[in-house]
Amino acid sequence: MVVKNTSLFLGRPKKILSAHGVWPHPNNYIILRKLYMLFIMWTQYSFLLFEIIYIVDVWGDIDAVSEASYLLFTQASLCYKSTAFMVNKKSLIELLEIMDCEIFEPKSLEHEKILAAQARKIKRLCLFFLTSATTTCTLWAMIPLFDDASKRSFPFRIWMPVTPLKS
């Protein structure tokens, strides 16, 4: 088989995770890549911290807490998963090497067709997820543009050191 299994099935997720600094990187530009990864993780953890501060600040108001908590749990799980992914990167590298071993290579043309069909399904699913996530983030960013200017707010219910009225 010309294409490795890891490239066939993990090509798009690898690009996405590399763009976010999470995927194990090659041994060139180590310092810059680590700084980039730390910056990305810092932004994720600071967003989580601002959500927690906001929830503590509005603790008595059940509506405000419930409105902010849906994103809190999503962000907390993202931070946990990203950290666990980076901590266990040696296991991931071993698993990827095993996935490219001879035993997992297709033995016939029919097997290659089956793998190619499954890879297409995975790529479509990943594209759907990426499109959905990008659309959601774009709409969140556009909310303040279409809201009433007299009662402007940030798209997320988080604590911020400034108010949206002073921008």
C-alpha positions in Angstrom: 0.0 0.0 0.0 1.4 3.4 -1.0 -0.4 5.5 1.7 0.3 4.7 5.4 -2.8 3.9 7.6 -2.0 6.8 9.8 -2.0 9.2 6.9 -5.1 7.7 5.4 -7.2 7.9 8.5 -5.6 10.6 10.6 -4.5 13.1 7.9 -7.1 15.8 8.6 -7.2 15.5 12.4 -3.4 15.6 12.4 -3.4 18.9 10.5 -6.0 20.4 12.8 -4.2 19.3 16.0 -0.9 20.5 14.6 -2.4 23.9 13.8 -3.5 24.1 17.5 -0.1 23.0 18.7 -1.2 19.8 20.3 0.0 17.1 17.9 3.5 15.7 18.7 5.8 17.7 16.5 9.0 16.7 14.7 12.3 17.6 16.2 12.9 20.9 14.3 12.0 24.3 15.8 11.4 22.7 19.2 11.5 26.0 21.2 9.1 27.8 18.8 6.7 24.9 18.7 6.7 24.6 22.5 6.1 28.3 22.9 3.2 28.1 20.4 1.7 25.1 22.2 2.0 26.8 25.6 0.4 30.0 24.2 -2.6 27.9 22.8 -3.0 26.0 26.1 -2.7 29.3 28.1 -5.6 30.8 26.1 -7.7 27.7 26.7 -7.0 27.6 30.5 -7.4 31.3 30.9 -10.9 31.1 29.2 -11.7 28.3 31.7 -10.5 30.5 34.6 -12.6 33.4 33.4 -15.7 31.2 33.3 -15.1 30.0 36.8 -14.6 33.5 38.1 -17.9 34.6 36.4 -19.8 31.7 37.9 -18.4 32.5 41.4 -19.4 36.1 40.8 -23.0 35.3 39.9 -23.4 32.3 42.2 -26.8 33.4 43.7 -28.5 33.8 40.3 -29.5 30.4 39.0 -30.2 31.7 35.5 -26.8 33.3 35.1 -25.0 30.2 36.5 -26.9 27.8 34.3 -26.3 30.0 31.2 -22.6 30.0 31.9 -22.1 26.4 33.0 -22.9 24.8 29.7 -19.8 26.2 28.2 -17.8 25.7 31.4 -18.1 21.9 31.2 -17.3 21.9 27.5 -14.2 24.0 28.1 -13.1 22.0 31.2 -13.3 18.7 29.2 -11.4 20.3 26.3 -8.6 21.4 28.7 -8.5 17.9 30.3 -8.5 16.1 27.0 -5.8 18.3 25.5 -3.6 18.0 28.5 -4.1 14.2 28.7 -3.3 14.0 24.9 0.0 15.9 25.4 1.0 14.0 28.6 0.5 10.6 26.8 2.1 11.6 23.5 4.8 8.8 23.9 2.0 6.2 24.0 0.3 7.9 21.0 3.6 7.7 19.0 4.0 4.0 19.8 0.4 3.4 18.8 0.9 5.2 15.5 4.1 3.2 14.8 2.2 0.0 15.5 -0.7 1.1 13.2 1.8 1.4 10.3 3.3 -2.1 10.9 3.1 -4.7 8.2 0.4 -6.7 10.0 -2.1 -3.8 9.5 -1.3 -3.3 5.8 -4.0 -4.5 3.4 -3.4 -7.9 2.0 -5.6 -7.6 -1.1 -7.1 -5.0 -3.5 -10.5 -5.6 -1.9 -9.1 -4.8 1.5 -7.5 -1.6 0.1 -10.9 -0.6 -1.3 -12.6 -1.2 2.1 -9.9 0.9 3.9 -10.3 3.7 1.3 -14.1 3.7 1.7 -13.8 3.9 5.5 -11.2 6.7 5.3 -13.5 8.7 3.1 -16.3 8.3 5.7 -13.9 9.5 8.4 -12.7 12.5 6.4 -16.4 13.5 5.7 -17.2 13.2 9.4 -14.2 15.3 10.4 -15.1 17.9 7.7 -18.6 18.1 9.0 -17.4 18.5 12.6 -14.8 21.2 11.5 -17.5 23.1 9.5 -19.9 22.9 12.4 -17.3 24.2 14.9 -16.2 27.0 12.6 -19.8 28.1 11.9 -20.5 28.1 15.7 -17.5 30.2 16.5 -18.2 32.6 13.6 -21.8 33.1 14.8 -20.6 33.6 18.4 -18.2 36.3 17.1 -21.0 38.0 15.1 -23.6 38.1 17.9 -22.3 41.5 19.3 -22.6 43.0 15.8 -26.3 42.4 15.6 -27.3 43.0 19.2 -28.9 46.2 20.4 -26.1 48.7 20.9 -27.5 50.0 24.2 -27.3 46.6 25.9 -24.2 45.1 24.3 -22.6 42.0 25.8 -19.8 39.6 25.1 -20.8 36.4 23.2 -19.9 34.3 26.2 -21.0 34.6 29.8 -17.5 34.9 31.3 -15.8 37.4 33.6 -13.8 40.0 31.6 -11.7 42.9 33.1 -13.5 45.3 30.8 -17.1 45.9 29.8 -18.4 45.8 26.3 -19.8 49.3 26.6 -16.3 50.8 26.8 -15.1 49.5 23.4 
